[in-house]
Amino acid sequence: MVEKSQTNKVLILLSGGIDSTSLVHYYLSKGEKIEAIFFDYGQLSCEREYQSAIAISKHYDIQIKRVNLGFTIRDQEGEFYCRNALFVLAACSFLGNSASYISIGVHSGTPYYDSTPAFIRDTQTILDGYFGGVFRITAPFLEFSKEQVYEYALRESVPIHLTYSCEMGQQEPCGSCLSCIDRRMLDEKSPRKD
């Protein structure tokens, strides 16, 4: 099993949204060496998400790599089956031979398998099978609700204004997709830090 130390690299799956941006802040605040990877999987919002990911990487002065998976992952009523598993496995190709972490910004409160402790355990089992414990998957916000992640971001002055959370990919968020509705509800429920 990998022991956590300053020499381990953390590769963050950075989508340009609040959760993954909060991950960047989380690890940097702990003094970790991080890099980010952005996956293009044919999503409508790809270019706008990537603009946000670039802005976030510049804000935090971290390296980011864009990777085109070469195919489109289609959603089934809002769920992209196997997306996070594909991302984690693909991210392994961008790690060296030394002990490393792949971090994903999943949180509780969703009906999706890939936001559960079981998904993290199952994915780690696959990584262990391939890499014998050298690569680890981490999900620091796994027990947080979406509201708690958002409150963390506000409290820690994470640059939420640089993030993007619309599924339609328009320059300005559409305001009516599920991600926009979630974002609006978070803004309404959470007290803003002045």
Order of alpha helices (4+ residues) and beta strands (2+ residues): beta-alpha-beta-alpha-beta-alpha-beta-alpha-beta-alpha-alpha
